[in-house]
Amino acid sequence: MNEQKVIVDACCKIPNAHVPGRSSTGKAACGVLIIDAYGQEYEFAKYLGVKTNNQAEFEGLIFALDKACEVLNRQKAVEVWMDSDLVINWMNKVYRMRKEHIKPLFDEANLKAQRLAGVSYFHHPRETLLAQRADKLANAEFDLHNK
């Protein structure tokens, strides 16, 4: 194994999410699983507070990129995997960033990524094993702060 992977998931629990007119914010946390070029695994999680879903996903990505800089070889490329198709398309510039309240987070994520030799962004379904592991980390961190 010689690729370095960062798997990121954010959970944002919005009360009454199915009700029209409800708030678009909820309490959020993120989980990060990092696998270095030798197969060594690192797990991180962070409580994010009250966020929109997109804010939580981007703050999770920013946290993950910070942690990647701490534990990975910065001279090697990194693959970032997320289940947020929207964030992946923004980061890959498939979609243009037009959300003014998200743009500062988008800019910060791009700035953090510049500290690494190269970053490629990939979407994966929530059902994949690595996605489930990152999700479990995020939910455990969420539960620690919301008993």
C-alpha positions as CSV (number, residue, x, y, z in Angstrom):
1,M,0.0,0.0,0.0
2,N,1.5,3.4,-0.9
3,E,-1.5,5.6,-1.2
4,Q,-2.5,7.8,1.8
5,K,-6.2,8.0,2.5
6,V,-8.3,10.4,4.5
7,I,-11.9,9.4,5.1
8,V,-14.2,12.1,6.5
9,D,-17.8,12.0,7.7
10,A,-19.9,14.6,9.5
11,C,-23.1,14.0,11.3
12,C,-25.5,16.9,11.6
13,K,-28.7,16.1,13.5
14,I,-31.4,18.6,12.6
15,P,-34.5,18.3,14.8
16,N,-37.7,17.7,12.8
17,A,-35.7,17.6,9.5
18,H,-38.7,16.2,7.7
19,V,-41.0,19.1,8.7
20,P,-41.4,22.0,6.2
21,G,-40.2,25.3,7.6
22,R,-38.0,23.7,10.2
23,S,-34.5,25.1,11.1
24,S,-31.7,24.2,8.7
25,T,-29.2,23.9,11.6
26,G,-28.5,21.2,14.1
27,K,-25.8,19.9,16.4
28,A,-22.9,18.4,14.5
29,A,-19.7,16.4,14.9
30,C,-17.2,14.8,12.5
31,G,-15.1,11.7,12.3
32,V,-11.9,11.1,10.5
33,L,-10.1,7.9,9.6
34,I,-6.6,8.4,8.2
35,I,-4.6,5.5,6.6
36,D,-0.9,6.2,5.8
37,A,1.2,4.7,3.1
38,Y,2.2,1.8,5.4
39,G,-1.4,0.9,6.4
40,Q,-1.1,2.6,9.8
41,E,-4.5,3.9,10.9
42,Y,-5.4,7.0,12.9
43,E,-8.8,8.0,14.2
44,F,-9.9,11.5,15.1
45,A,-13.2,13.1,16.0
46,K,-14.4,16.6,16.8
47,Y,-17.6,18.1,18.1
48,L,-18.6,21.0,15.8
49,G,-21.5,22.6,17.6
50,V,-24.6,24.0,15.8
51,K,-24.1,24.0,12.0
52,T,-25.9,23.5,8.7
53,N,-25.2,20.1,7.1
54,N,-22.9,21.8,4.5
55,Q,-21.0,23.7,7.2
56,A,-20.5,20.5,9.2
57,E,-19.2,18.7,6.1
58,F,-16.7,21.4,5.3
59,E,-15.6,21.9,8.9
60,G,-15.0,18.1,9.0
61,L,-12.9,18.3,5.9
62,I,-10.9,21.2,7.3
63,F,-10.3,19.2,10.5
64,A,-9.3,16.2,8.5
65,L,-6.8,18.1,6.4
66,D,-5.2,19.5,9.6
67,K,-4.9,16.0,11.0
68,A,-3.5,14.7,7.7
69,C,-0.8,17.3,7.9
70,E,0.1,16.1,11.4
71,V,0.3,12.3,10.7
72,L,0.9,11.8,7.0
73,N,3.9,12.3,4.8
74,R,3.2,15.7,3.3
75,Q,5.5,14.9,0.3
76,K,3.1,12.3,-0.9
77,A,-0.4,12.8,-2.5
78,V,-3.5,12.2,-0.4
79,E,-6.9,10.8,-1.3
80,V,-9.8,12.4,0.5
81,W,-13.0,10.3,0.6
82,M,-16.4,11.7,1.7
83,D,-20.0,10.6,1.3
84,S,-21.0,14.2,0.6
85,D,-21.3,14.3,-3.2
86,L,-21.9,18.1,-3.0
87,V,-18.7,18.9,-1.2
88,I,-16.7,16.6,-3.4
89,N,-18.0,18.3,-6.5
90,W,-17.3,21.7,-5.0
91,M,-13.7,20.7,-4.1
92,N,-13.2,19.2,-7.6
93,K,-14.6,22.4,-9.1
94,V,-17.3,20.4,-10.9
95,Y,-19.7,22.8,-9.2
96,R,-19.0,26.5,-8.8
97,M,-19.1,27.8,-5.2
98,R,-22.0,30.2,-5.0
99,K,-23.0,29.9,-1.4
100,E,-21.6,33.0,0.3
101,H,-21.9,31.6,3.8
102,I,-20.0,28.4,2.7
103,K,-17.3,30.2,0.6
104,P,-15.0,31.0,3.6
105,L,-15.0,27.3,4.5
106,F,-14.3,26.3,0.9
107,D,-11.4,28.7,0.7
108,E,-10.0,27.5,4.0
109,A,-10.2,23.8,2.9
110,N,-8.3,24.7,-0.3
111,L,-5.7,26.6,1.6
112,K,-5.2,23.7,4.0
113,A,-4.9,21.3,1.1
114,Q,-2.0,23.3,-0.3
115,R,0.1,22.1,2.6
116,L,0.1,18.6,1.1
117,A,1.9,17.5,-2.1
118,G,-1.5,16.9,-3.8
119,V,-5.0,16.2,-2.8
120,S,-7.6,14.3,-4.8
121,Y,-11.2,14.2,-3.7
122,F,-13.5,11.2,-4.2
123,H,-17.1,10.4,-3.3
124,H,-18.1,7.0,-1.8
125,P,-21.4,5.7,-0.7
126,R,-22.3,5.7,3.0
127,E,-22.5,2.0,2.9
128,T,-18.7,1.4,2.3
129,L,-16.8,0.0,5.3
130,L,-14.5,3.0,5.6
131,A,-17.4,5.4,5.4
132,Q,-19.2,3.5,8.2
133,R,-16.1,3.7,10.3
134,A,-15.8,7.5,9.9
135,D,-19.6,7.7,10.6
136,K,-19.2,5.7,13.8
137,L,-16.4,8.1,15.0
138,A,-18.6,11.1,14.2
139,N,-21.6,9.7,16.0
140,A,-19.6,8.6,19.1
141,E,-18.2,12.2,19.4
142,F,-21.7,13.6,18.9
143,D,-23.1,11.4,21.7
144,L,-20.3,12.5,24.0
145,H,-21.6,16.0,23.8
146,N,-25.3,15.3,23.7
147,K,-26.2,13.0,26.6
